[in-house]
């Protein structure tokens, strides 16, 4: 990169919280994967004064599509993407040519902010300052929905106002990168934990290509839905095929308890 003082690959330090790592333990904890478990902490960043060429170099050298912009204290102030930078290619030229490009976009209802970005020379002028972020303790399911809703390829991870990592679509696939044996081991522990599953169940789970098949019985019909919901939250589970049946009918179907044992 052209100016090492303005851009760097930084290892973002997590604030003092839980131990960094998977959160699929059974006792007293919901089965879930947090953003901190899958995010990248080796983040390539630039400062607000990073030059245009330096940003291009960083994207190409590290094979990434976005650069968080941070100030001297590590606070996120914006993000620069490939789209921001290629505006210079799309709107090059001076005078009449550039003005015609802006007029054409106005008539077509296009965003003319790209013309301003095309004239930018440093990160502060080209970056997007309204940035969607996620906290490190966010469930990956929530982060995934935010990515899809906002059509983001990545989301900066911030804690206490500072950038601590970045999570990409690729990172969100990591919870599914587990063997059937690993998933089955978690399921065996889960089904044996009375605080996590309905009482008096006689269910067993098998796994094939991430798809869980539940066989056996529960005491009441309402227990089946609870058991399926708990199993579906185990990291790596793609789907649950339910072959369970109830041994008894609810004492009063109109007032049958739907208590989820995962809740306190």
C-alpha positions as CSV (number, residue, x, y, z in Angstrom):
1,X,0.0,0.0,0.0
2,X,1.2,3.5,-0.8
3,X,1.0,5.0,2.7
4,X,1.3,2.7,5.6
5,X,0.4,5.4,8.0
6,X,-3.0,5.7,6.5
7,X,-4.0,2.1,6.0
8,X,-3.3,-1.0,7.8
9,X,-4.3,-4.6,8.6
10,X,-5.3,-4.4,12.2
11,X,-6.2,-7.1,14.7
12,X,-9.2,-5.7,16.4
13,X,-9.3,-6.2,20.2
14,X,-12.5,-7.4,21.7
15,X,-13.7,-5.6,24.9
16,X,-13.6,-7.7,28.0
17,X,-16.6,-10.0,27.5
18,X,-17.1,-13.7,27.2
19,X,-14.3,-15.9,26.0
20,X,-14.1,-15.7,22.2
21,X,-15.3,-19.0,20.8
22,X,-18.3,-21.2,19.9
23,X,-21.4,-20.8,22.1
24,X,-23.1,-24.2,21.6
25,X,-22.8,-25.4,25.2
26,X,-25.9,-26.9,26.7
27,X,-26.1,-26.2,30.4
28,X,-27.8,-22.8,31.1
29,X,-27.2,-21.4,27.6
30,X,-29.3,-21.3,24.5
31,X,-27.9,-23.0,21.5
32,X,-26.8,-20.1,19.4
33,X,-23.8,-18.8,17.4
34,X,-22.9,-15.2,17.9
35,X,-21.2,-12.8,15.5
36,X,-18.1,-12.8,17.6
37,X,-17.8,-16.5,17.0
38,X,-17.5,-16.1,13.2
39,X,-16.3,-12.6,12.6
40,X,-12.9,-11.7,11.2
41,X,-10.7,-9.7,13.6
42,X,-7.8,-9.1,11.2
43,X,-9.4,-6.2,9.5
44,X,-7.9,-4.1,6.7
45,X,-8.8,-0.4,7.4
46,X,-7.9,3.0,6.2
47,X,-7.9,6.4,7.7
48,X,-10.0,9.4,6.5
49,X,-7.1,10.9,4.7
50,X,-6.2,7.7,2.8
51,X,-5.5,8.5,-0.9
52,X,-7.6,7.1,-3.7
53,X,-4.8,5.0,-5.1
54,X,-4.0,3.6,-1.6
55,X,-7.6,2.4,-1.2
56,X,-7.5,0.7,-4.6
57,X,-4.2,-1.0,-3.7
58,X,-5.7,-2.2,-0.4
59,X,-8.8,-3.7,-2.0
60,X,-6.8,-5.5,-4.7
61,X,-3.9,-6.6,-2.5
62,X,-6.1,-8.2,0.1
63,X,-8.9,-9.4,-2.3
64,X,-11.7,-7.6,-0.4
65,X,-14.6,-5.5,-1.5
66,X,-14.9,-3.0,1.3
67,X,-12.7,-0.9,3.6
68,X,-13.8,0.4,7.0
69,X,-12.6,3.9,7.6
70,X,-11.5,4.5,11.2
71,X,-10.2,7.5,13.1
72,X,-7.1,7.6,15.3
73,X,-9.1,6.1,18.3
74,X,-10.4,3.2,16.2
75,X,-13.9,4.5,15.9
76,X,-15.7,3.6,12.7
77,X,-16.5,6.8,10.7
78,X,-17.4,5.3,7.4
79,X,-16.8,2.6,4.8
80,X,-15.4,2.6,1.3
81,X,-16.6,-0.1,-1.2
82,X,-15.7,-1.1,-4.7
83,X,-18.8,0.7,-6.0
84,X,-17.6,4.0,-4.4
85,X,-14.3,3.8,-6.1
86,X,-15.4,2.7,-9.6
87,X,-17.5,5.9,-9.7
88,X,-14.3,7.6,-10.9
89,X,-14.2,5.2,-13.9
90,X,-17.9,5.8,-14.6
91,X,-17.8,9.6,-14.4
92,X,-14.3,10.6,-15.6
93,X,-13.8,13.7,-17.6
94,X,-14.3,17.4,-17.0
95,X,-16.6,20.1,-18.1
96,X,-19.3,19.3,-20.6
97,X,-18.8,15.6,-20.6
98,X,-19.2,15.4,-16.8
99,X,-22.2,17.8,-16.7
100,X,-23.9,15.7,-19.4
101,X,-23.4,12.6,-17.3
102,X,-25.0,14.3,-14.3
103,X,-28.0,15.6,-16.4
104,X,-28.5,12.1,-17.9
105,X,-28.7,10.6,-14.4
106,X,-31.1,13.3,-13.2
107,X,-33.4,12.7,-16.1
108,X,-33.3,8.9,-15.4
109,X,-33.9,9.3,-11.7
110,X,-30.5,7.9,-10.8
111,X,-28.4,8.8,-7.8
112,X,-26.1,11.7,-8.7
113,X,-24.0,11.4,-5.6
114,X,-21.8,9.1,-7.7
115,X,-20.6,12.2,-9.6
116,X,-19.3,13.8,-6.4
117,X,-17.6,10.5,-5.4
118,X,-15.9,10.5,-8.8
119,X,-14.2,13.7,-7.9
120,X,-13.0,12.5,-4.5
121,X,-9.3,12.1,-3.8
122,X,-9.3,10.8,-0.2
123,X,-11.4,8.4,1.8
124,X,-13.3,11.1,3.7
125,X,-14.8,12.3,0.4
126,X,-15.7,9.0,-1.1
127,X,-16.8,7.0,1.9
128,X,-20.4,6.2,3.0
129,X,-20.9,7.6,6.4
130,X,-24.2,6.0,7.3
131,X,-23.0,2.4,8.0
132,X,-25.1,-0.5,9.3
133,X,-23.2,-2.3,12.0
134,X,-23.7,-5.2,14.3
135,X,-22.6,-5.8,17.9
136,X,-20.4,-8.9,18.6
137,X,-23.0,-10.5,20.8
138,X,-25.7,-10.4,18.0
139,X,-27.0,-13.8,16.9
140,X,-25.7,-14.7,13.4
141,X,-29.3,-15.3,12.4
142,X,-30.1,-11.6,13.0
143,X,-27.0,-10.5,11.3
144,X,-27.9,-12.7,8.2
145,X,-31.3,-11.1,8.0
146,X,-29.8,-7.6,8.2
147,X,-27.4,-8.5,5.4
148,X,-30.2,-9.7,3.2
149,X,-32.6,-6.8,4.0
150,X,-29.8,-4.2,3.4
151,X,-28.2,-6.1,0.5
152,X,-24.9,-5.9,2.3
153,X,-21.9,-8.1,1.5
154,X,-20.3,-7.4,4.9
155,X,-21.2,-5.7,8.2
156,X,-18.6,-3.9,10.5
157,X,-18.8,-5.2,14.1
158,X,-18.6,-2.5,16.7
159,X,-18.5,-2.5,20.5
160,X,-18.5,0.6,22.7
161,X,-18.1,2.8,19.6
162,X,-15.0,1.0,18.3
163,X,-14.5,-1.3,15.4
164,X,-13.7,-4.8,16.7
165,X,-14.1,-6.9,13.6
166,X,-16.1,-7.5,10.4
167,X,-18.5,-10.2,9.4
168,X,-19.1,-11.2,5.8
169,X,-21.6,-13.5,4.0
170,X,-18.8,-16.0,3.8
171,X,-18.3,-15.9,7.6
172,X,-22.0,-16.5,8.2
173,X,-21.7,-19.9,6.5
174,X,-19.2,-21.1,9.1
175,X,-21.9,-22.5,11.5
176,X,-23.0,-24.9,8.8
177,X,-19.4,-26.2,8.3
178,X,-19.8,-29.0,10.8
179,X,-19.7,-32.7,10.4
180,X,-22.7,-34.9,11.1
181,X,-20.8,-36.5,14.0
182,X,-20.3,-33.1,15.6
183,X,-23.9,-32.2,15.3
184,X,-25.0,-35.6,16.6
185,X,-22.7,-35.2,19.7
186,X,-24.4,-31.9,20.5
187,X,-27.8,-33.4,20.0
188,X,-27.1,-36.2,22.4
189,X,-26.0,-33.8,25.1
190,X,-29.0,-31.6,24.4
191,X,-31.6,-34.4,24.6
192,X,-30.1,-35.5,27.9
193,X,-30.4,-32.1,29.5
194,X,-33.7,-31.8,31.4
195,X,-33.6,-28.0,31.6
196,X,-33.4,-27.7,27.8
197,X,-36.0,-30.1,26.5
198,X,-39.5,-31.3,27.5
199,X,-39.8,-33.7,30.4
200,X,-40.4,-37.4,29.8
201,X,-39.5,-37.4,26.2
202,X,-38.1,-40.5,24.5
203,X,-36.7,-38.9,21.4
204,X,-33.5,-39.8,19.5
205,X,-31.8,-37.9,16.7
206,X,-29.9,-38.9,13.7
207,X,-28.1,-36.6,11.2
208,X,-27.4,-36.9,7.5
209,X,-25.9,-34.0,5.6
210,X,-26.9,-31.6,8.3
211,X,-30.6,-32.7,8.3
212,X,-31.8,-34.0,11.6
213,X,-34.4,-36.8,11.9
214,X,-36.2,-37.0,15.2
215,X,-37.8,-40.3,16.1
216,X,-39.5,-41.5,19.2
217,X,-42.2,-40.0,21.5
218,X,-43.0,-37.1,23.7
219,X,-45.5,-37.1,26.5
220,X,-47.8,-34.5,25.0
221,X,-48.4,-33.1,21.4
222,X,-47.3,-29.6,22.5
223,X,-43.9,-31.1,23.5
224,X,-43.2,-32.0,19.9
225,X,-43.0,-28.4,18.6
226,X,-40.8,-27.3,21.5
227,X,-38.4,-30.2,20.9
228,X,-38.2,-29.5,17.1
229,X,-37.6,-25.8,17.8
230,X,-34.8,-26.5,20.3
231,X,-33.1,-29.0,18.0
232,X,-33.3,-26.6,15.0
233,X,-31.1,-24.1,16.9
234,X,-28.1,-26.4,17.2
235,X,-25.3,-25.0,15.0
236,X,-25.0,-26.8,11.7
237,X,-28.6,-28.0,11.6
238,X,-30.0,-27.3,8.2
239,X,-33.5,-28.8,8.7
240,X,-35.4,-31.1,11.0
241,X,-37.5,-34.0,9.8
242,X,-40.0,-34.6,12.5
243,X,-41.1,-38.3,13.0
244,X,-42.1,-37.8,16.7
245,X,-45.5,-38.8,18.1
246,X,-47.2,-38.1,21.4
247,X,-48.1,-40.8,23.9
248,X,-50.9,-38.8,25.6
249,X,-53.3,-36.1,24.7
250,X,-53.2,-32.8,26.5
251,X,-55.3,-32.8,29.7
252,X,-57.1,-29.7,28.4
253,X,-56.2,-28.8,24.8
254,X,-57.7,-25.3,25.2
255,X,-55.3,-24.5,28.0
256,X,-52.4,-26.8,27.3
257,X,-49.1,-25.4,28.4
258,X,-46.9,-24.1,25.6
259,X,-44.0,-23.3,28.0
260,X,-40.7,-23.4,26.2
261,X,-38.1,-25.0,28.6
262,X,-35.4,-22.8,27.1
263,X,-37.0,-19.8,28.8
264,X,-36.4,-19.1,32.5
